[in-house]
Amino acid sequence: YGLCWFDGTNFGIIPQQQTGGLPHAQIYDIEVKNLSDGYEMWISCASRGIAVLTVDNPAIFSLNLTMFIEGFYRSNTNSMISDSVKVYLRNSTAPYALKDSAKSVLSSSGNAALGFSNVTTGQYYIVVNHRNSLETWSRNGGELFTAGGSLNYNMSDQITKAYGRNLKQVDTSPVRFADYSGDVNQDGSVDLTD
């Protein structure tokens, strides 16, 4: 007996701790069926038959990010060594509340595709974290996101694409800017303690 849960990937049963209440039937099996716009959970219960729970996926916002990481960029090939980044979306006004996050791998051409499901229409800062680089925020004022929409943001073509011009030029042909490398201990500065 218990309450069924599903997080989009895994499912399980939270055991019922008291008599009465949920769901008065022993759950024998749970099957998840993917749909184009969500999923269904088919639950087999001892005395209740089969229950079907349909869950719609939230609107996904797509961010196509282009950026480079200084120590990973090779100007002779105009490419970089691929590595993972974590990207956060923060409100564009103080106290800059965290709204969502996603993780992706930057390709050798500096591209990453990210999906966010907790975003409503509004202005957000794009905040990029890499394991060996300074945290970098998008330009002053943030970017306009539309729920269910997409945005292409190229942080490598102009130094002004990062808040405080927090980028380093790594190539002159083509002109490219990159996130500063070297913040190994992730304390917000590159110094002798890294």
C-alpha atoms as an extended CHARMM CRD file, in Angstrom:
* protein
*
       194  EXT
         1         1  TYR       CA              0.0000000000        0.0000000000        0.0000000000  PROA      1               0.0000000000
         2         2  GLY       CA              1.2950000000        3.4630000000       -0.6950000000  PROA      2               0.0000000000
         3         3  LEU       CA              1.5370000000        6.5680000000       -2.7750000000  PROA      3               0.0000000000
         4         4  CYS       CA              3.0360000000        6.3100000000       -6.2290000000  PROA      4               0.0000000000
         5         5  TRP       CA              5.6500000000        8.8310000000       -7.4440000000  PROA      5               0.0000000000
         6         6  PHE       CA              7.3650000000        9.4560000000      -10.7750000000  PROA      6               0.0000000000
         7         7  ASP       CA             10.0610000000       12.0570000000      -11.4940000000  PROA      7               0.0000000000
         8         8  GLY       CA             10.1160000000       11.7400000000      -15.2740000000  PROA      8               0.0000000000
         9         9  THR       CA             12.6870000000        8.9480000000      -15.2270000000  PROA      9               0.0000000000
        10        10  ASN       CA             12.2360000000        6.7930000000      -12.1290000000  PROA      10              0.0000000000
        11        11  PHE       CA              9.1750000000        5.7030000000      -10.2190000000  PROA      11              0.0000000000
        12        12  GLY       CA              8.4400000000        4.0730000000       -6.9030000000  PROA      12              0.0000000000
        13        13  ILE       CA              6.0160000000        3.6750000000       -4.0320000000  PROA      13              0.0000000000
        14        14  ILE       CA              6.0380000000        5.5700000000       -0.7520000000  PROA      14              0.0000000000
        15        15  PRO       CA              4.6780000000        3.0460000000        1.7940000000  PROA      15              0.0000000000
        16        16  GLN       CA              1.4880000000        3.9750000000        3.6080000000  PROA      16              0.0000000000
        17        17  GLN       CA              2.1930000000        4.4100000000        7.3240000000  PROA      17              0.0000000000
        18        18  GLN       CA             -1.3660000000        4.2780000000        8.6520000000  PROA      18              0.0000000000
        19        19  THR       CA             -4.6070000000        2.4750000000        8.0320000000  PROA      19              0.0000000000
        20        20  GLY       CA             -7.1310000000        4.1980000000        5.8320000000  PROA      20              0.0000000000
        21        21  GLY       CA             -6.1440000000        6.9700000000        3.4360000000  PROA      21              0.0000000000
        22        22  LEU       CA             -4.2200000000        6.1990000000        0.2560000000  PROA      22              0.0000000000
        23        23  PRO       CA             -5.0230000000        4.1340000000       -1.8850000000  PROA      23              0.0000000000
        24        24  HSD       CA             -6.6270000000        1.1180000000       -0.0810000000  PROA      24              0.0000000000
        25        25  ALA       CA             -5.1480000000       -1.2240000000       -2.6540000000  PROA      25              0.0000000000
        26        26  GLN       CA             -1.9170000000       -3.0610000000       -3.0340000000  PROA      26              0.0000000000
        27        27  ILE       CA              0.0420000000       -1.8290000000       -6.0620000000  PROA      27              0.0000000000
        28        28  TYR       CA              1.3540000000       -4.7270000000       -8.1200000000  PROA      28              0.0000000000
        29        29  ASP       CA              2.9270000000       -2.9880000000      -11.0700000000  PROA      29              0.0000000000
        30        30  ILE       CA              3.5830000000        0.4270000000      -12.6020000000  PROA      30              0.0000000000
        31        31  GLU       CA              4.2310000000        0.9970000000      -16.2770000000  PROA      31              0.0000000000
        32        32  VAL       CA              5.2190000000        4.3350000000      -17.8010000000  PROA      32              0.0000000000
        33        33  LYS       CA              4.2060000000        5.1150000000      -21.3760000000  PROA      33              0.0000000000
        34        34  ASN       CA              5.7830000000        8.1230000000      -23.0890000000  PROA      34              0.0000000000
        35        35  LEU       CA              3.4720000000       10.4050000000      -25.0590000000  PROA      35              0.0000000000
        36        36  SER       CA              4.4220000000       13.1890000000      -27.4650000000  PROA      36              0.0000000000
        37        37  ASP       CA              3.4160000000       15.8240000000      -24.9040000000  PROA      37              0.0000000000
        38        38  GLY       CA              4.0080000000       14.0140000000      -21.5930000000  PROA      38              0.0000000000
        39        39  TYR       CA              3.5870000000       10.5220000000      -20.1870000000  PROA      39              0.0000000000
        40        40  GLU       CA              1.0390000000        8.1380000000      -18.6700000000  PROA      40              0.0000000000
        41        41  MET       CA              1.4840000000        5.9810000000      -15.5810000000  PROA      41              0.0000000000
        42        42  TRP       CA             -0.5030000000        2.7380000000      -15.6680000000  PROA      42              0.0000000000
        43        43  ILE       CA             -0.8880000000        1.4450000000      -12.1090000000  PROA      43              0.0000000000
        44        44  SER       CA             -2.1610000000       -2.0980000000      -11.4000000000  PROA      44              0.0000000000
        45        45  CYS       CA             -3.8970000000       -2.3130000000       -8.0170000000  PROA      45              0.0000000000
        46        46  ALA       CA             -5.1160000000       -5.4500000000       -6.1980000000  PROA      46              0.0000000000
        47        47  SER       CA             -8.7230000000       -4.4410000000       -5.6030000000  PROA      47              0.0000000000
        48        48  ARG       CA             -9.0510000000       -1.3660000000       -7.7940000000  PROA      48              0.0000000000
        49        49  GLY       CA             -8.0320000000       -2.6530000000      -11.2280000000  PROA      49              0.0000000000
        50        50  ILE       CA             -5.8870000000       -0.3200000000      -13.3220000000  PROA      50              0.0000000000
        51        51  ALA       CA             -5.5480000000        3.3900000000      -12.6950000000  PROA      51              0.0000000000
        52        52  VAL       CA             -4.1380000000        5.6810000000      -15.3790000000  PROA      52              0.0000000000
        53        53  LEU       CA             -2.4830000000        8.9790000000      -14.5180000000  PROA      53              0.0000000000
        54        54  THR       CA             -1.7000000000       11.3160000000      -17.4330000000  PROA      54              0.0000000000
        55        55  VAL       CA              0.9570000000       14.0220000000      -16.9270000000  PROA      55              0.0000000000
        56        56  ASP       CA              1.6410000000       16.7810000000      -19.4700000000  PROA      56              0.0000000000
        57        57  ASN       CA              5.1860000000       18.0410000000      -19.9570000000  PROA      57              0.0000000000
        58        58  PRO       CA              5.6670000000       21.7180000000      -19.1470000000  PROA      58              0.0000000000
        59        59  ALA       CA              6.6120000000       24.1370000000      -21.9070000000  PROA      59              0.0000000000
        60        60  ILE       CA             10.3310000000       23.7870000000      -22.5430000000  PROA      60              0.0000000000
        61        61  PHE       CA             12.4080000000       26.8660000000      -23.3010000000  PROA      61              0.0000000000
        62        62  SER       CA             15.3660000000       26.1770000000      -25.5870000000  PROA      62              0.0000000000
        63        63  LEU       CA             18.6360000000       28.0710000000      -25.3070000000  PROA      63              0.0000000000
        64        64  ASN       CA             21.2240000000       27.6560000000      -28.0540000000  PROA      64              0.0000000000
        65        65  LEU       CA             24.3850000000       29.0090000000      -26.4720000000  PROA      65              0.0000000000
        66        66  THR       CA             27.6720000000       29.7330000000      -28.2290000000  PROA      66              0.0000000000
        67        67  MET       CA             30.7260000000       30.3580000000      -26.0540000000  PROA      67              0.0000000000
        68        68  PHE       CA             34.3230000000       29.2980000000      -25.6360000000  PROA      68              0.0000000000
        69        69  ILE       CA             36.5370000000       28.5440000000      -22.6440000000  PROA      69              0.0000000000
        70        70  GLU       CA             39.9230000000       30.2970000000      -22.7140000000  PROA      70              0.0000000000
        71        71  GLY       CA             42.2510000000       27.4050000000      -21.8310000000  PROA      71              0.0000000000
        72        72  PHE       CA             40.3560000000       24.9770000000      -24.0730000000  PROA      72              0.0000000000
        73        73  TYR       CA             40.3460000000       27.1660000000      -27.2000000000  PROA      73              0.0000000000
        74        74  ARG       CA             42.8320000000       26.5700000000      -30.0330000000  PROA      74              0.0000000000
        75        75  SER       CA             43.2200000000       29.5660000000      -32.3660000000  PROA      75              0.0000000000
        76        76  ASN       CA             45.1050000000       27.5320000000      -34.9810000000  PROA      76              0.0000000000
        77        77  THR       CA             42.0090000000       25.3540000000      -35.5400000000  PROA      77              0.0000000000
        78        78  ASN       CA             39.3290000000       27.9020000000      -34.4920000000  PROA      78              0.0000000000
        79        79  SER       CA             37.9110000000       25.2740000000      -32.1730000000  PROA      79              0.0000000000
        80        80  MET       CA             38.0780000000       24.1330000000      -28.5700000000  PROA      80              0.0000000000
        81        81  ILE       CA             38.2340000000       20.9540000000      -26.5620000000  PROA      81              0.0000000000
        82        82  SER       CA             34.6540000000       19.9740000000      -25.6670000000  PROA      82              0.0000000000
        83        83  ASP       CA             33.6690000000       20.1380000000      -22.0150000000  PROA      83              0.0000000000
        84        84  SER       CA             30.5460000000       20.3860000000      -19.9040000000  PROA      84              0.0000000000
        85        85  VAL       CA             29.0260000000       23.5720000000      -18.5160000000  PROA      85              0.0000000000
        86        86  LYS       CA             26.1420000000       24.2790000000      -16.1790000000  PROA      86              0.0000000000
        87        87  VAL       CA             23.9010000000       27.1820000000      -17.1290000000  PROA      87              0.0000000000
        88        88  TYR       CA             21.5980000000       28.9750000000      -14.7210000000  PROA      88              0.0000000000
        89        89  LEU       CA             18.7910000000       31.4130000000      -15.4600000000  PROA      89              0.0000000000
        90        90  ARG       CA             18.4550000000       34.1750000000      -12.8520000000  PROA      90              0.0000000000
        91        91  ASN       CA             15.9610000000       37.0220000000      -12.5440000000  PROA      91              0.0000000000
        92        92  SER       CA             17.2880000000       40.2460000000      -14.0460000000  PROA      92              0.0000000000
        93        93  THR       CA             16.4380000000       42.2300000000      -10.8980000000  PROA      93              0.0000000000
        94        94  ALA       CA             17.8940000000       42.0050000000       -7.3890000000  PROA      94              0.0000000000
        95        95  PRO       CA             18.1510000000       39.6540000000       -5.5880000000  PROA      95              0.0000000000
        96        96  TYR       CA             18.6180000000       37.7650000000       -8.9050000000  PROA      96              0.0000000000
        97        97  ALA       CA             16.6780000000       34.6850000000       -7.8140000000  PROA      97              0.0000000000
        98        98  LEU       CA             17.6120000000       31.4050000000       -9.4560000000  PROA      98              0.0000000000
        99        99  LYS       CA             14.8030000000       30.2790000000      -11.7830000000  PROA      99              0.0000000000
       100       100  ASP       CA             16.1870000000       27.1760000000      -13.5170000000  PROA      100             0.0000000000
       101       101  SER       CA             19.3600000000       25.3660000000      -14.5360000000  PROA      101             0.0000000000
       102       102  ALA       CA             20.5480000000       22.9310000000      -17.1940000000  PROA      102             0.0000000000
       103       103  LYS       CA             23.7590000000       21.1170000000      -18.0100000000  PROA      103             0.0000000000
       104       104  SER       CA             25.2160000000       20.4960000000      -21.4540000000  PROA      104             0.0000000000
       105       105  VAL       CA             28.4490000000       19.8110000000      -23.3020000000  PROA      105             0.0000000000
       106       106  LEU       CA             30.0070000000       22.6300000000      -25.3100000000  PROA      106             0.0000000000
       107       107  SER       CA             30.9540000000       21.2160000000      -28.7000000000  PROA      107             0.0000000000
       108       108  SER       CA             34.3220000000       21.8840000000      -30.3270000000  PROA      108             0.0000000000
       109       109  SER       CA             32.6170000000       24.7700000000      -32.1620000000  PROA      109             0.0000000000
       110       110  GLY       CA             31.4460000000       26.2360000000      -28.8370000000  PROA      110             0.0000000000
       111       111  ASN       CA             27.7680000000       25.3240000000      -29.1590000000  PROA      111             0.0000000000
       112       112  ALA       CA             25.4820000000       23.9160000000      -26.4760000000  PROA      112             0.0000000000
       113       113  ALA       CA             21.7520000000       23.1980000000      -26.6010000000  PROA      113             0.0000000000
       114       114  LEU       CA             19.9420000000       23.5550000000      -23.2700000000  PROA      114             0.0000000000
       115       115  GLY       CA             16.3290000000       23.0890000000      -22.2060000000  PROA      115             0.0000000000
       116       116  PHE       CA             14.5950000000       24.8430000000      -19.2990000000  PROA      116             0.0000000000
       117       117  SER       CA             11.1420000000       23.9400000000      -17.9840000000  PROA      117             0.0000000000
       118       118  ASN       CA             10.6850000000       26.3750000000      -15.0440000000  PROA      118             0.0000000000
       119       119  VAL       CA             10.8290000000       29.5860000000      -17.0420000000  PROA      119             0.0000000000
       120       120  THR       CA              7.9670000000       32.0000000000      -17.5230000000  PROA      120             0.0000000000
       121       121  THR       CA              8.1490000000       34.8730000000      -19.9800000000  PROA      121             0.0000000000
       122       122  GLY       CA             10.5290000000       37.5600000000      -18.6850000000  PROA      122             0.0000000000
       123       123  GLN       CA             14.0500000000       38.9960000000      -18.4930000000  PROA      123             0.0000000000
       124       124  TYR       CA             16.7400000000       36.6230000000      -17.2180000000  PROA      124             0.0000000000
       125       125  TYR       CA             20.4850000000       36.6040000000      -16.8700000000  PROA      125             0.0000000000
       126       126  ILE       CA             22.2330000000       33.6210000000      -18.4490000000  PROA      126             0.0000000000
       127       127  VAL       CA             24.8790000000       32.5040000000      -15.9350000000  PROA      127             0.0000000000
       128       128  VAL       CA             27.5400000000       30.0530000000      -17.1420000000  PROA      128             0.0000000000
       129       129  ASN       CA             29.5810000000       27.8910000000      -14.7790000000  PROA      129             0.0000000000
       130       130  HSD       CA             32.4930000000       25.7210000000      -15.8190000000  PROA      130             0.0000000000
       131       131  ARG       CA             34.6550000000       23.6260000000      -13.4990000000  PROA      131             0.0000000000
       132       132  ASN       CA             37.8280000000       25.5880000000      -14.2990000000  PROA      132             0.0000000000
       133       133  SER       CA             36.5640000000       29.0680000000      -15.2380000000  PROA      133             0.0000000000
       134       134  LEU       CA             35.1320000000       32.2330000000      -13.7740000000  PROA      134             0.0000000000
       135       135  GLU       CA             31.3540000000       32.3610000000      -13.5220000000  PROA      135             0.0000000000
       136       136  THR       CA             30.1490000000       34.5660000000      -16.3800000000  PROA      136             0.0000000000
       137       137  TRP       CA             26.8070000000       36.3810000000      -16.6310000000  PROA      137             0.0000000000
       138       138  SER       CA             25.1890000000       37.6020000000      -19.8370000000  PROA      138             0.0000000000
       139       139  ARG       CA             25.1720000000       41.3310000000      -20.6430000000  PROA      139             0.0000000000
       140       140  ASN       CA             23.6970000000       43.9930000000      -18.3740000000  PROA      140             0.0000000000
       141       141  GLY       CA             19.9080000000       43.7210000000      -18.1370000000  PROA      141             0.0000000000
       142       142  GLY       CA             19.6890000000       40.0680000000      -19.1480000000  PROA      142             0.0000000000
       143       143  GLU       CA             17.8480000000       38.5580000000      -22.0730000000  PROA      143             0.0000000000
       144       144  LEU       CA             14.1490000000       38.2850000000      -22.9130000000  PROA      144             0.0000000000
       145       145  PHE       CA             12.8740000000       34.7140000000      -22.6410000000  PROA      145             0.0000000000
       146       146  THR       CA              9.4450000000       33.6200000000      -23.8650000000  PROA      146             0.0000000000
       147       147  ALA       CA              7.9800000000       30.4870000000      -22.2610000000  PROA      147             0.0000000000
       148       148  GLY       CA              7.9390000000       27.6620000000      -24.7870000000  PROA      148             0.0000000000
       149       149  GLY       CA             10.2050000000       29.6530000000      -27.1350000000  PROA      149             0.0000000000
       150       150  SER       CA             13.8780000000       29.6020000000      -27.9720000000  PROA      150             0.0000000000
       151       151  LEU       CA             16.8320000000       31.9660000000      -27.9270000000  PROA      151             0.0000000000
       152       152  ASN       CA             20.1730000000       31.9250000000      -29.7280000000  PROA      152             0.0000000000
       153       153  TYR       CA             22.8120000000       33.6450000000      -27.5820000000  PROA      153             0.0000000000
       154       154  ASN       CA             26.3510000000       34.0450000000      -28.8680000000  PROA      154             0.0000000000
       155       155  MET       CA             28.6530000000       35.0260000000      -26.0150000000  PROA      155             0.0000000000
       156       156  SER       CA             31.7710000000       34.7200000000      -28.2000000000  PROA      156             0.0000000000
       157       157  ASP       CA             31.3490000000       37.4140000000      -30.8710000000  PROA      157             0.0000000000
       158       158  GLN       CA             31.3820000000       40.6070000000      -28.7470000000  PROA      158             0.0000000000
       159       159  ILE       CA             33.0190000000       41.4110000000      -25.4240000000  PROA      159             0.0000000000
       160       160  THR       CA             29.8440000000       43.2820000000      -24.4090000000  PROA      160             0.0000000000
       161       161  LYS       CA             27.8330000000       40.0220000000      -24.4110000000  PROA      161             0.0000000000
       162       162  ALA       CA             29.1000000000       39.3380000000      -20.8610000000  PROA      162             0.0000000000
       163       163  TYR       CA             28.2380000000       41.4270000000      -17.8230000000  PROA      163             0.0000000000
       164       164  GLY       CA             31.1800000000       43.6930000000      -16.9710000000  PROA      164             0.0000000000
       165       165  ARG       CA             32.9490000000       42.6750000000      -20.2090000000  PROA      165             0.0000000000
       166       166  ASN       CA             34.0740000000       39.5540000000      -18.3360000000  PROA      166             0.0000000000
       167       167  LEU       CA             35.5260000000       37.8240000000      -21.4050000000  PROA      167             0.0000000000
       168       168  LYS       CA             39.0120000000       37.5130000000      -22.8960000000  PROA      168             0.0000000000
       169       169  GLN       CA             39.7920000000       37.8060000000      -26.6070000000  PROA      169             0.0000000000
       170       170  VAL       CA             41.2860000000       34.4820000000      -27.7230000000  PROA      170             0.0000000000
       171       171  ASP       CA             41.3170000000       34.8970000000      -31.5030000000  PROA      171             0.0000000000
       172       172  THR       CA             41.5800000000       37.7510000000      -34.0250000000  PROA      172             0.0000000000
       173       173  SER       CA             40.4450000000       35.8910000000      -37.1310000000  PROA      173             0.0000000000
       174       174  PRO       CA             37.6510000000       35.2370000000      -36.5800000000  PROA      174             0.0000000000
       175       175  VAL       CA             37.2840000000       37.5910000000      -33.6120000000  PROA      175             0.0000000000
       176       176  ARG       CA             36.3650000000       35.4150000000      -30.6440000000  PROA      176             0.0000000000
       177       177  PHE       CA             36.0040000000       35.9810000000      -26.9330000000  PROA      177             0.0000000000
       178       178  ALA       CA             36.0940000000       33.2990000000      -24.2380000000  PROA      178             0.0000000000
       179       179  ASP       CA             35.3070000000       32.7380000000      -20.5940000000  PROA      179             0.0000000000
       180       180  TYR       CA             38.3920000000       33.2650000000      -18.3690000000  PROA      180             0.0000000000
       181       181  SER       CA             40.0100000000       29.9590000000      -17.3450000000  PROA      181             0.0000000000
       182       182  GLY       CA             41.9390000000       29.2280000000      -14.1700000000  PROA      182             0.0000000000
       183       183  ASP       CA             39.4210000000       29.4700000000      -11.3120000000  PROA      183             0.0000000000
       184       184  VAL       CA             40.1480000000       25.9150000000      -10.2170000000  PROA      184             0.0000000000
       185       185  ASN       CA             38.8460000000       26.3400000000       -6.6430000000  PROA      185             0.0000000000
       186       186  GLN       CA             35.7390000000       28.2480000000       -7.8350000000  PROA      186             0.0000000000
       187       187  ASP       CA             36.1870000000       31.1910000000       -5.4510000000  PROA      187             0.0000000000
       188       188  GLY       CA             35.3880000000       33.8140000000       -8.0940000000  PROA      188             0.0000000000
       189       189  SER       CA             38.9480000000       34.9100000000       -8.8500000000  PROA      189             0.0000000000
       190       190  VAL       CA             42.0190000000       33.5790000000      -10.6250000000  PROA      190             0.0000000000
       191       191  ASP       CA             44.9830000000       33.8260000000       -8.2540000000  PROA      191             0.0000000000
       192       192  LEU       CA             47.8230000000       31.8370000000       -6.6530000000  PROA      192             0.0000000000
       193       193  THR       CA             45.4070000000       29.6880000000       -4.6140000000  PROA      193             0.0000000000
       194       194  ASP       CA             44.1150000000       28.1270000000       -7.8530000000  PROA      194             0.0000000000
